[in-house]
Amino acid sequence: RIQILFEHILLKAYLFVRNNSWIMMAASYPALKLDKISSNYKLSNVGPPIDFSFGNLTTLGDCLEEEPRKGTKLKEGYKEVVTAVRFNNNSISELNDLVPTIQTIVVDMNAVSWLDFSFNDIINLHGCLAEFPNLSTLYLHGNHIVSLNEVKKLVPLVKLKILTLHGNPLESLEGYREYIVGTLPSLKQLDFSAVTKQDRMNASNWEKLCGKRMVMSKKAKKGRE
C-alpha cells in the first residue's frame, strides 16, 4: 500500500508539472527585451519601419518636411522604438546629415539596425555610418559608388550582416566580392547571396595575391629610380 500511495503521489506531481509548466517558465524568465539592440525596450514597443522611399528627396534632411509613406514619424509622446528607416528610390547624393536626421525622427538612434539607401545618387560613403553600432543590414545597391576603398568606411560596423552594393560601378571591378568579404568579415550575406566558406577562402587568396602585387610594384618602382 505504501508503494502504491508513493507511486500515486509521484503521478500527481508529474501531471501537475506537465500541466503547469508554462507557469514555472513564466516565473523563471523576465519579459523579453531587445538585448541585441537596446535592453531598455520591450519587444511590444518596436514600431514599424519609417519609410521615406519614392519621395523625391535630394538630401536626407528633406524628409523632415515630409510625412513618411509608411510607419510613424516621431511626434511628442511617441514611445515606440524604430529599428528600420528607408530612404530608397530618391535622389540623395550625400550622407553627411544622416545622424542629425535620424536623431530627429527616432527615439533611440542606437536601436536602428536597418538602413535602406538603395537607388539613390550616392557616390561616397560617410564615416557617420559608424555612429550606428547595431546596424546589421545596409542597402546601397543602385547608386554611383565607384571605389572599393569606400567599403573601408564600413569596417567599424562590427554587427553588419547583410550588405548590398550591386548596381554600383564598383561591382565591375576585379576582386569585387573577394575584397568586400575580406574587408568585412562579419558579413553573412552580400548582394542577397549568402557568404560561403568558399567566398572566405577566395577573399583570403585575393588578399595574398594583392599583397604580392604590391610588393612587385614597389620593387619595379624602386628599379626605375
Contacts in CASP RR format, 6 or more apart in sequence:
PFRMAT RR
TARGET T0000
AUTHOR 0000-0000-0000
METHOD contacts of the structure
MODEL  1
RIQILFEHILLKAYLFVRNNSWIMMAASYPALKLDKISSNYKLSNVGPPI
DFSFGNLTTLGDCLEEEPRKGTKLKEGYKEVVTAVRFNNNSISELNDLVP
TIQTIVVDMNAVSWLDFSFNDIINLHGCLAEFPNLSTLYLHGNHIVSLNE
VKKLVPLVKLKILTLHGNPLESLEGYREYIVGTLPSLKQLDFSAVTKQDR
MNASNWEKLCGKRMVMSKKAKKGRE
17 24 0 8 1.000
31 42 0 8 1.000
32 42 0 8 1.000
32 43 0 8 1.000
33 39 0 8 1.000
33 40 0 8 1.000
33 41 0 8 1.000
33 42 0 8 1.000
33 43 0 8 1.000
34 41 0 8 1.000
34 42 0 8 1.000
34 43 0 8 1.000
34 46 0 8 1.000
34 81 0 8 1.000
34 111 0 8 1.000
36 134 0 8 1.000
37 81 0 8 1.000
37 83 0 8 1.000
37 110 0 8 1.000
37 111 0 8 1.000
37 113 0 8 1.000
37 134 0 8 1.000
38 81 0 8 1.000
38 108 0 8 1.000
38 110 0 8 1.000
38 111 0 8 1.000
38 134 0 8 1.000
40 108 0 8 1.000
41 81 0 8 1.000
41 108 0 8 1.000
41 111 0 8 1.000
45 79 0 8 1.000
45 80 0 8 1.000
45 81 0 8 1.000
46 80 0 8 1.000
46 81 0 8 1.000
46 82 0 8 1.000
46 83 0 8 1.000
47 71 0 8 1.000
47 72 0 8 1.000
47 80 0 8 1.000
47 81 0 8 1.000
47 82 0 8 1.000
47 83 0 8 1.000
48 70 0 8 1.000
48 71 0 8 1.000
48 72 0 8 1.000
48 82 0 8 1.000
49 70 0 8 1.000
49 71 0 8 1.000
49 82 0 8 1.000
49 83 0 8 1.000
49 84 0 8 1.000
49 85 0 8 1.000
49 86 0 8 1.000
49 114 0 8 1.000
50 68 0 8 1.000
50 70 0 8 1.000
50 71 0 8 1.000
50 72 0 8 1.000
50 73 0 8 1.000
50 82 0 8 1.000
50 84 0 8 1.000
50 85 0 8 1.000
50 86 0 8 1.000
50 105 0 8 1.000
50 106 0 8 1.000
51 68 0 8 1.000
51 69 0 8 1.000
51 70 0 8 1.000
51 71 0 8 1.000
51 86 0 8 1.000
52 63 0 8 1.000
52 66 0 8 1.000
52 68 0 8 1.000
52 69 0 8 1.000
52 85 0 8 1.000
52 86 0 8 1.000
52 87 0 8 1.000
52 90 0 8 1.000
53 69 0 8 1.000
53 86 0 8 1.000
53 87 0 8 1.000
53 88 0 8 1.000
53 89 0 8 1.000
53 90 0 8 1.000
53 116 0 8 1.000
54 69 0 8 1.000
54 88 0 8 1.000
54 89 0 8 1.000
54 90 0 8 1.000
55 66 0 8 1.000
55 69 0 8 1.000
55 89 0 8 1.000
55 90 0 8 1.000
56 90 0 8 1.000
56 91 0 8 1.000
57 63 0 8 1.000
57 66 0 8 1.000
57 87 0 8 1.000
57 90 0 8 1.000
57 91 0 8 1.000
57 92 0 8 1.000
58 90 0 8 1.000
58 91 0 8 1.000
58 92 0 8 1.000
58 93 0 8 1.000
59 92 0 8 1.000
59 94 0 8 1.000
59 97 0 8 1.000
60 87 0 8 1.000
60 92 0 8 1.000
60 94 0 8 1.000
60 95 0 8 1.000
60 97 0 8 1.000
60 98 0 8 1.000
60 101 0 8 1.000
61 97 0 8 1.000
61 101 0 8 1.000
63 87 0 8 1.000
63 101 0 8 1.000
63 105 0 8 1.000
64 101 0 8 1.000
64 104 0 8 1.000
64 105 0 8 1.000
67 73 0 8 1.000
72 78 0 8 1.000
72 80 0 8 1.000
73 105 0 8 1.000
74 82 0 8 1.000
74 104 0 8 1.000
74 105 0 8 1.000
74 106 0 8 1.000
74 107 0 8 1.000
78 107 0 8 1.000
79 107 0 8 1.000
80 107 0 8 1.000
81 106 0 8 1.000
81 107 0 8 1.000
81 108 0 8 1.000
81 111 0 8 1.000
82 105 0 8 1.000
82 106 0 8 1.000
82 107 0 8 1.000
82 111 0 8 1.000
82 112 0 8 1.000
83 111 0 8 1.000
83 112 0 8 1.000
83 113 0 8 1.000
83 114 0 8 1.000
84 112 0 8 1.000
84 113 0 8 1.000
84 114 0 8 1.000
84 115 0 8 1.000
84 116 0 8 1.000
84 137 0 8 1.000
85 102 0 8 1.000
85 105 0 8 1.000
85 106 0 8 1.000
85 112 0 8 1.000
85 114 0 8 1.000
85 115 0 8 1.000
85 116 0 8 1.000
86 116 0 8 1.000
87 115 0 8 1.000
87 116 0 8 1.000
87 117 0 8 1.000
87 120 0 8 1.000
88 116 0 8 1.000
88 117 0 8 1.000
88 118 0 8 1.000
88 119 0 8 1.000
88 120 0 8 1.000
88 139 0 8 1.000
89 118 0 8 1.000
89 119 0 8 1.000
89 120 0 8 1.000
90 119 0 8 1.000
90 120 0 8 1.000
91 120 0 8 1.000
91 121 0 8 1.000
92 117 0 8 1.000
92 120 0 8 1.000
92 121 0 8 1.000
92 122 0 8 1.000
93 120 0 8 1.000
93 121 0 8 1.000
93 122 0 8 1.000
93 123 0 8 1.000
94 122 0 8 1.000
94 124 0 8 1.000
94 126 0 8 1.000
95 117 0 8 1.000
95 122 0 8 1.000
95 125 0 8 1.000
95 126 0 8 1.000
95 128 0 8 1.000
95 129 0 8 1.000
96 126 0 8 1.000
96 128 0 8 1.000
98 126 0 8 1.000
98 128 0 8 1.000
98 129 0 8 1.000
98 131 0 8 1.000
99 109 0 8 1.000
99 128 0 8 1.000
99 131 0 8 1.000
102 109 0 8 1.000
102 112 0 8 1.000
102 132 0 8 1.000
103 109 0 8 1.000
106 112 0 8 1.000
109 131 0 8 1.000
109 132 0 8 1.000
110 132 0 8 1.000
110 133 0 8 1.000
110 134 0 8 1.000
111 134 0 8 1.000
112 132 0 8 1.000
112 134 0 8 1.000
112 135 0 8 1.000
113 134 0 8 1.000
113 135 0 8 1.000
113 136 0 8 1.000
113 137 0 8 1.000
113 159 0 8 1.000
114 135 0 8 1.000
114 136 0 8 1.000
114 137 0 8 1.000
114 138 0 8 1.000
115 129 0 8 1.000
115 132 0 8 1.000
115 135 0 8 1.000
115 137 0 8 1.000
115 138 0 8 1.000
115 139 0 8 1.000
116 139 0 8 1.000
117 138 0 8 1.000
117 139 0 8 1.000
117 140 0 8 1.000
117 143 0 8 1.000
118 139 0 8 1.000
118 140 0 8 1.000
118 141 0 8 1.000
118 142 0 8 1.000
118 143 0 8 1.000
118 164 0 8 1.000
119 141 0 8 1.000
119 142 0 8 1.000
119 143 0 8 1.000
120 142 0 8 1.000
120 143 0 8 1.000
121 143 0 8 1.000
121 144 0 8 1.000
122 140 0 8 1.000
122 143 0 8 1.000
122 144 0 8 1.000
122 145 0 8 1.000
123 143 0 8 1.000
123 144 0 8 1.000
123 145 0 8 1.000
123 146 0 8 1.000
124 145 0 8 1.000
124 150 0 8 1.000
125 140 0 8 1.000
125 145 0 8 1.000
125 150 0 8 1.000
125 151 0 8 1.000
125 153 0 8 1.000
125 154 0 8 1.000
126 153 0 8 1.000
127 153 0 8 1.000
127 156 0 8 1.000
129 135 0 8 1.000
129 138 0 8 1.000
129 153 0 8 1.000
129 154 0 8 1.000
129 156 0 8 1.000
129 157 0 8 1.000
130 153 0 8 1.000
130 156 0 8 1.000
130 157 0 8 1.000
132 157 0 8 1.000
133 157 0 8 1.000
133 158 0 8 1.000
133 159 0 8 1.000
134 159 0 8 1.000
135 157 0 8 1.000
135 159 0 8 1.000
135 160 0 8 1.000
136 159 0 8 1.000
136 160 0 8 1.000
136 161 0 8 1.000
136 162 0 8 1.000
137 160 0 8 1.000
137 161 0 8 1.000
137 162 0 8 1.000
137 163 0 8 1.000
138 154 0 8 1.000
138 157 0 8 1.000
138 160 0 8 1.000
138 162 0 8 1.000
138 163 0 8 1.000
138 164 0 8 1.000
139 164 0 8 1.000
140 163 0 8 1.000
140 164 0 8 1.000
140 165 0 8 1.000
140 168 0 8 1.000
141 164 0 8 1.000
141 165 0 8 1.000
141 166 0 8 1.000
141 167 0 8 1.000
141 168 0 8 1.000
141 191 0 8 1.000
142 166 0 8 1.000
142 167 0 8 1.000
142 168 0 8 1.000
143 167 0 8 1.000
143 168 0 8 1.000
144 168 0 8 1.000
144 169 0 8 1.000
145 165 0 8 1.000
145 168 0 8 1.000
145 169 0 8 1.000
145 170 0 8 1.000
146 168 0 8 1.000
146 169 0 8 1.000
146 170 0 8 1.000
147 170 0 8 1.000
148 170 0 8 1.000
148 173 0 8 1.000
148 176 0 8 1.000
148 179 0 8 1.000
148 180 0 8 1.000
150 170 0 8 1.000
151 165 0 8 1.000
151 179 0 8 1.000
151 180 0 8 1.000
151 183 0 8 1.000
151 184 0 8 1.000
152 183 0 8 1.000
154 160 0 8 1.000
154 163 0 8 1.000
154 183 0 8 1.000
154 184 0 8 1.000
155 183 0 8 1.000
155 184 0 8 1.000
157 184 0 8 1.000
157 186 0 8 1.000
158 186 0 8 1.000
159 186 0 8 1.000
160 184 0 8 1.000
160 186 0 8 1.000
160 187 0 8 1.000
161 186 0 8 1.000
161 187 0 8 1.000
161 188 0 8 1.000
161 189 0 8 1.000
162 187 0 8 1.000
162 188 0 8 1.000
162 189 0 8 1.000
163 180 0 8 1.000
163 184 0 8 1.000
163 187 0 8 1.000
163 189 0 8 1.000
163 190 0 8 1.000
163 191 0 8 1.000
164 190 0 8 1.000
164 191 0 8 1.000
164 192 0 8 1.000
165 171 0 8 1.000
165 180 0 8 1.000
165 190 0 8 1.000
165 191 0 8 1.000
166 191 0 8 1.000
170 176 0 8 1.000
173 179 0 8 1.000
175 206 0 8 1.000
177 190 0 8 1.000
177 191 0 8 1.000
177 199 0 8 1.000
177 202 0 8 1.000
177 203 0 8 1.000
178 199 0 8 1.000
178 202 0 8 1.000
178 203 0 8 1.000
178 205 0 8 1.000
178 206 0 8 1.000
178 207 0 8 1.000
179 203 0 8 1.000
179 206 0 8 1.000
180 187 0 8 1.000
180 190 0 8 1.000
181 187 0 8 1.000
181 190 0 8 1.000
181 195 0 8 1.000
181 199 0 8 1.000
181 200 0 8 1.000
181 202 0 8 1.000
181 203 0 8 1.000
182 200 0 8 1.000
182 203 0 8 1.000
182 204 0 8 1.000
182 206 0 8 1.000
182 207 0 8 1.000
185 200 0 8 1.000
187 195 0 8 1.000
188 194 0 8 1.000
188 195 0 8 1.000
189 195 0 8 1.000
190 199 0 8 1.000
END
